[in-house]
């Protein structure tokens, strides 16, 4: 394909250099945003009297035909083209003649690509948002089934205090809710500043209407500095940081699922549809989907650091280095979408082994804090109670008791404050029920959290 910029040059571009320079292999995915953006640009040119109504009609008809032909498979994008912008313009010119050559008036590929990538990312983020909501729904539904499922809560990966499984997994719903909000906020900021009309870097001599073009493209405003309009990729950095946070949350959840589904924990069992086996060990059932999500987190982190490194030493305004922005952000978009898509059904089909959780909660003295609170409620200073309970735990470990079966006579040897009612106070059910503080693991608090997400999802039409 002939280069639109070839007039300045005496020699054709070396084939290897041409391939190295080309971005069509990855920016071809923006064809829809490029074509619709060009439609609105042509409309603005017509409104401003820069092109005639007839020329506008030819351009609009030509672009509509190109879009329809690509989407219906009648037109294959030429991978020999330099980029998607030049491909579309070249096909348009071949189809409608000289009118097609007027489309690029009052714009540059610099502001054109800055527009296309924003529009593309806004569309992709809408899909990512939907995937986040679907995962929140799967978590909420699994929590609703396990409001009374008692398990050990951990700190330092040591059994700490009794909680419910519902309370535990709802933690990830709150993480994902923040992720959803961050993505929405980032897109809102991204669409505040439409770059089209900034041209190469200095604006244009034509009497354009940038606000009209911005509104038609879904923006709320225009870039007020044309250099910033073409050189800004802050929105890519921000979204990559948000995607990295999503992946960090999914990786933490993956790590717990991997641990829980191991024989050492056996708290959950993943559905066969989301596990794999071993080529040599017939007994194995591997949580490979969760492991892959955990591994792909590093990939998205790498995309973020690649973007930061690309941008860190670029002088204003546009430089060819910025072509590298798309592969990083596109890879992150694809990875996040794949991971969210697999995670929701994996959680939804996961079996919770309630008896194993309860048995684990009965070991490890996770009701020791409740025993100390028992003494505090009878007037003892907390630190004194803490010391006494620590001595009791030490004795139990040495003699093979747990707090629930240590005889009352032995309790009274440690302190006369102890009465028979302590056994009810340190039962796992009581330990959970009396956690009445807002946000705690008590049933009413957990139900309130579930109600919160039910209302949130209903607002988003996710039922």
LOFI-320194 format. One record per residue: residue in one letter; x negated, y negated, z negated of N, C-alpha, C in turn. Coordinates in steps of 0.2 Angstrom, whole numbers, plus 5000, padded with zeros to 4 digits. Each point is the difference from the previous one (the first is absolute). Example, Ala and Ser with C-alpha at 12.3 -4.5 7.8 and 13.67 -1.06 7.14 Angstrom:
2
A493450284961500449945000499649945000S500249955004499649944999500449954997
//
This chain:
463
X499650065000500449945000499649945000X500149955004499649945001500149964993X499549964998500049964994500349945002X500449974996500349945000499549945000X499550014996499449954999499550015005X500050045005499450025005499849945004X500349945001499849955004499449974998X499850004994499449974998499350045002X500150065001499550055000499850025008X499450025001499850025007500050085000X499950034994499950075000500650034996X500250065002500550044996499750024993X500450014995499850024994499750075000X499550024997499750075000500550044997X500150065003500550054998500050024992X499450014998499950024993500249944995X499849945003500149944996500849985000X500350025006500749995001500450044995X499850064999500350054995499949984993X499449974999499849984993500449944998X500249965005500349934999500850015000X500250065003500750015000500450014994X500649984999500450014994500650045001X500150015007500750035002500250074996X499550034998500150074997500349994994X499949954996500449994994500549955000X499949945004500549954999500650015005X500050065004500550025004500750014996X499950024993500650014996500449934999X499749955001500349934999500449985007X500150045004500349985007500749974999X500450024995500749984999499949934997X499649994995499949934997499749955005X499550035005499749955005500549985005X500550055002500549985005500549954997X500350024995500549964997499749934998X499449994998499749944999499949965006X499850035005500049975007500749975002X500550044999500749985002500149934997X499950004993500149944997499649945002X499450025002499549955002500349975007X500250045004500349985006500649964999X500450024996500649964998499849934998X499549994995499849944998499749955006X499650045004499749965006500649975005X500550045000500649985004500449944997X500150014993500349954997499749935000X499350005000499649945000499949985007X500250035005499949985007499350015003X499750054996499350025003500050055005X500550045000500250045006500749995002X500250025006500749995002500550054998X500649995000500550054998499950075004X499949995006499950055005499450054998X499549964999499350044998500250034993X500349974995500250034994500450075001X500549995004500450065002499650065003X499549985004499650055003499650044995X499749954996499550034994500450044995X500649984998500450044995500250065003X500350005007500250065003499450055001X499449975001499450055001499850034994X500049964994499850024994500550054997X500649995001500550054998499950075003X499949995007499950065004499350044997X499549974999499450034997500150034994X500449974995500150034994500450065000X500650005004500450055001499650065004X499649995005499650055003499550034995X499749974996499550034995500450044996X500649984997500350044995500450065003X500149995006500350065003499550055004X499449984999499550045003499950005007X500349945003499949995008499349965001X499849974995499449965001499550024995X499450035002499550024995499549944999X499849994994499549944999499350025003X499749965003499450015004499450004995X499750054998499550004995499349975003X500049985006499549965003500049934999X500649984998500149934999499649974994X499949944999499649974995500350014993X500749975000500450004994500750005002X500550014996500750005001500249945003X499749944998500349945003499849995008X499450025002499850005007500450055004X500250064997500350055003500749975002X500449984995500749975001500049955005X499549955000500049945004499850035007X499650055001499850025007500650045003X500350044996500650035003500649955002X500149954995500549955002499849965006X499449995001499849965006500150045006X499850065000500150055006500750005002X500550004995500750015001500349945002X499949944997500349945002499649955004X499450015000499649955004499749944996X500049945003499749944997500349984993X500750015000500349984994499750044994X499850065001499750034994499349974998X499749975004499349974999500149934995X500749985000500149944996500250024992X500150064999500250024993499449984995X499450005002499549994995499949934999X500449955003499949934999500149994992X499649954997500149984994499950054994X499650055002499850054995499350035002X499750044995499450045001500150074998X499650045002500050074996499849994993X499749954998499849994993500649994996X500549965002500649994996500550055001X500050035006500450055002499950074996X499450024999499950064996500149984993X499949944998500249984993500750014998X500449985005500750015000500250075000X499850045005500250075001499850044994X499449994997499950054994500449984994X500249944999500449984995500750035001X500349995006500650035001500050085000X499550035002499950074999500050034993X499649964996499950024993500749994996X500349955002500749984997500550065001X500050035006500450055002499850074996X499350015000499850064997500149994992X499949954997500249994993500750014998X500449995005500750014999500150084999X499750035004500050085000499750024994X499449974998499750034994500449984994X500349945000500549994994500550054999X500350025006500550055000499850074997X499450025002499650064997499949994993X499849944997499950004993500750014997X500549975002500750004997500250085000X499950045005500150075000499750034995X499349994999499650034995500349984993X500249944999500349984993500650044999X500450015005500650034999499950074998X499550045003499850074999499850004992X499649954998499850004993500549994995X500549955002500649994996500450064999X500150035006500450064999499750064996X499450015001499650054996500049984992X500049934999500049984993500750014997X500549995004500750014998500150084998X499750045003500050074998499650024994X499649964998499650024994499949954994X500649974999500049954994499950034994X500150064999499950044994499550055000X499650005005499450045001499449974996X499850044995499549974996499350035002X499549965000499350025002499549964996X499450025000499549964997499849945004X500049944997499749945003499250004998X499749985005499250004999499749935000X499550004996499549945001499350045000X499549975004499450035001500050085002X500650015003500250075002500050054994X500149974994500150044994500849994998X500350064998500749994998500049954994X500549955001500049944996500750004996X500649995003500650004997500550035005X500650024997500550035004500449955004X500150015006500449965004500550045005X500449975004500450045005499750005006X500150055004499750005007500349945004X500749994999500349945003499649944999X499849984994499749944998499350005004X499750065000499350005003500049985007X500550045004499949985008500449945001X500449974996500349935002499449955000X499550014996499449965001499849985007X500050065004499849995007500549965004X500750014998500549965003499949924999X499849984994499849934999499449985004X499550045000499449985004500249995007X500450055003500349995007500449945001X500449984995500449945001499649945000X499450004997499649945000499750005007X499850065003499750015006500549975006X500650024999500649985005500049924999X500049974994500049935000499449965003X499450034999499449975002500050005008X500250065003500150005007500449955003X500649994997500549955002499749934999X499749994995499749934998499549995006X499650055001499449995005500349985007X500550045002500349995006500449935001X500349984994500349935000499449955001X499550014997499449955001499850005007X499950065002499750015007500549965005X500650004999500549975005500149934999X499749974995500049934999499749965005X499550035003499549965005499950035006X500449985005500050035007499449975004X499650045002499449975004500149985007X500550025003500149995007500049935002X499649975005500049935001499349974998X499750044996499349984998499550005005X500250055005499650015006499350034998X499549985004499350034998499849984993X500149934999499849984993500249934999X500149965005500149935000500749975001X500550055001500749985002500049995008X500549965002500150005007500249935002X499949985007500249935002500750005002X500450065001500750005002500449994994X500649975002500549984995500450064998X499750044995500350074998500549994994X500450054999500450004994499850064996X499549994996499850064996500550024995X500449964997500550024995500550045003X500249985006500550055004499850075001X499350005002499750065002499950044993X499849974995499950034993500750034998X500549965000500750034998500250065004X499950005006500350055004499550074999X499449994998499650064998500150024993X500449974996500250024993499549974995X499749945002499649964995500449954997X499849984994500349944996499749935001X499450015003499649945001499450015005X499649955001499550005005499349994997X499550035002499349984998499949925001X499849974995499949935000499349985002X499650055001499349985002499850065006X499949975006499950055005499450054999X499549974997499450054999500250054995X500349984995500350054995500550055003X500449985005500550045003499750065004X499449995003499750055004499550044996X499749974995499550044996500250034993X500649994998500350034994500150075001X499750044995500250075000500150024992X500249954996500150014993500650054999X500549995005500550054999499850075001X499550015004499850075001499650034993X499649954997499750024994500550014995X500549964999500550004995500450075001X500250015006500450075001499550064998X499449995002499650064999499950014993X499949944996500050014993500650034997X500649985002500650034998500150075002X499850025006500050075002499550044996X499449974998499650044995500350014994X500449954997500350014994500550065000X500450005006500550055001499650074999X499550005004499650075000499750014994X499849964996499750014993500650034996X500649975000500650034996500150075003X500050015006500250075003499450054998X499449975000499550054998500050024992X500249954996500150024993500550054999X500649995004500550054999499850065003X499650005006499850065003499650044995X499549974996499650034995500450034995X500549974998500450034994500450075003X500349995006500350065003499550055001X499449995002499550055001499950044993X499949964995499950024993500650044998X500649975001500650044997500150065004X499850015006500250065004499550054999X499449994996499550054999500250054995X499750054999500250054995499849984993X499549955000499849974993500649964997X500449975004500649964998500650045001X500150015006500650045003500749964997X500049935001500549964999500550005006X499850005006500450005006499850055005X500450015004499850055006500349965006X499549995005500249975006500350055005X500549975004500350055005499550025005X500150065002499650035005499949965006X500549965002499949965006499549944999X499849994994499549954999499350034996X499950065002499450034997499750045005X499450024999499650055005499750064996X499850055004499650054997499350005001X499750064998499350005001499850065005X499549995004499850055005499750064997X499850004994499750064997500350024993X500349954997500350024993500850005001X500350065000500750005001500549974995X499749994994500449984995500149925000X499649975004500049934999500649965003X500249954997500549955003499749934998X499849975005499649945000500449945001X499949954996500449935000499649965005X500050025007499649975004500349935003X500649995000500349945002499849944995X500150024993499849954995499249995001X499650055001499349995000499849965006X500450015006499849955006500249934998X500649994997500249934998499449974996X499850044995499449974996499449995004X499950045005499449995004500049945005X500649995002500249955005500049934997X500050004993500049934997499349975001X499450045000499449975002500049975007X500350035004500149985007500249935001X500649994996500349935000499649954996X499750024995499549964997499449975005X499850055004499549995005500249955005X500750005002500349955004499949934997X500250004994500049934997499349975000X499550044998499349985000499749985007X500350045005499849995006500249935003X500649984998500349945002499749944996X499850014994499749954996499349995003X499750055002499349995003500049975007X500550025004500149975006500049925000X500449984995500249935000499549964996X499650034996499649964995499549955003X499750025006499549955003500249975007X500650005001500249975007500149934999X499749965005500149935000500749985004X500249944999500749995003499849985007X500550025005500750024998500050085002X500250015006500150075002499350035002X499950064998499450045002500250075002X499650035004500250075003500050054994X499649994995500050044994500750014997X500549955001500750014998500450055003X499750025006500450065003500050064996X499550014996499950054995500550004995X500449954999500550004995500550055001X500250015006500650045001499950084999X499450035001499950074999500150014992X499749954996500050014993500750004997X500449955002500749994998500450055003X500050025006500450055003499950074997X499350014998499950074997500350004993X500049944996500350004994500750015000X500349965005500850015001500250075001X499650035005500250075001499950054994X499449994997499950044994500550004994X500249934999500549994994500750035002X500249995007500650035002500050084999X499550035003499950074999500150034993X499649964996500050024993500749994996X500349955001500649984997500650055003X499950025007500550045003500050074997X499450034998499950064998500150014992X499949944997500150004992500750014998X500549965003500650004998500350075000X500050045005500350075000499650054996X499349984999499650054995500349994993X500149944998500349994993500750025000X500449995005500750025000500150084999X499550045003500150075000499650034994X499649964996499650034995500450034994X499950064998500350034994499749984994X500349984995499849984993500050064996X499550024997500050064996500149984992X500649994998500149964994499850044994X500050075000499850044994499349994999X499650005005499349995000499849934997X500349955002499949944998500249994992X500550034998500250004993499550044996X499850065002499550044997499449964999X499749965005499449964999500149944996X500649984999500149944996500050024993X500250074998499950034994499450014997X499549995004499350014998499649945000X499449994997499649945000500249954996X500450014995500249964994500249935003X500450005005500249945003500649964996X500250034995500549974995499649974994X499450005000499649974994500149934999X500149965005500249934999500749994996X500450055002500750004997500050024993X499550044998499950024993499749944996X499649975003499749944997500649954999X500449995005500549954999500550024995X500150074999500450024995499849974993X499350014999499849974993500049935000X499949965006500149935000500749984998X500550035002500749984999500250014993X499650044996500150014993499549964996X499749955003499749944997499250015000X499750055003499350005000499749965005X499449974999499749965005499850055006X500049975006499950045006499350035000X499549974998499350025000499950064995X500449994995499950064994500450065003X500649995003500350055003499650045006X499749965004499650025005499550054998X499649984994499550044998500250074997X500649994997500350064997500250055005X500349985005500250045006499450035004X499549965000499450025003499750064997X500050004993499850054996500450075001X500749985000500550065001499850035007X499949965005499950035007499450044999X499449984997499450045000500150064996X500450004995500250064996500350055005X500549985003500450045005499650035005X499649975003499550025005499650064997X499749994994499650044997500350074998X500749994998500350064997500550035005X500149975006500450035005500849985000X500149944997500749984999500149945005X500749995001500249935004500449974994X500149935002500449964995500750034998X500350035005500750024999500050064995X499550045000500050064996499650004994X499749944998499650004994500549994994X499950054995500550004995500049934996X500649994997500149934997499550004994X499950064997499650004994499349975002X499750025005499449985002500049925002X500649985003500049935001500049964994X500350024995500049974993499350004997X499650055002499349994997499649945003X500249985006499749955003500349934997X500750004999500349944997500750024998X500249984994500650014997500649975004X499949955004500549975004500450045004X499650065003500450045005500650044997X500550005003500650044999500250045005X500550044999500250055005500349975007X500249934999500249975006499549985005X499450014998499549995005500050045007X500250064999500150055006500449975005X500649974998500449975005499749945003X499749964996499649945003499550025005X499750064999499450015005500250055005X500750025001500250045006499949965006X499850045005499949965007500649965002X500650034999500649975002500149934996X499950004994500149944996499449955002X499450035001499549955002500249965006X500350045005500249965006500649964999X500550024996500649974999499949934996X499650004996499949944996499549955003X499850015006499649955004500549955003X500349964996500649965002499849935003X499349985000499849945002500249995008X500149945002500149995007499450035004X500150045005499550025004499650074998X500350024994499750064997500350075003X499850054997500250075003500650024998X500449974995500650024998500550005005X500550055000500550015005500449935002X500249964996500349945002499649955004X499450004998499549965004499950035007X499950065000499950045007500649995004X500650014997500649995004500049935003X499849954996500049935002499549995006X499550035000499550005005500350035007X500350054999500350045006500649955002X500449974996500549955002499749945004X499449984998499749955003499850015007X499750065001499950025007500650025004X500550024997500650025004500349935003X500049954995500249935003499649975005X499350014999499549975005500150045006X500150065000500050045007500749995003X500549994996500749985003499949935004X499749964997499949935003499750015007X499550055000499750015007500350055004X500750024998500450045004499750075000X499650024995499750074999500450044995X500450055002500550034995499850074999
//
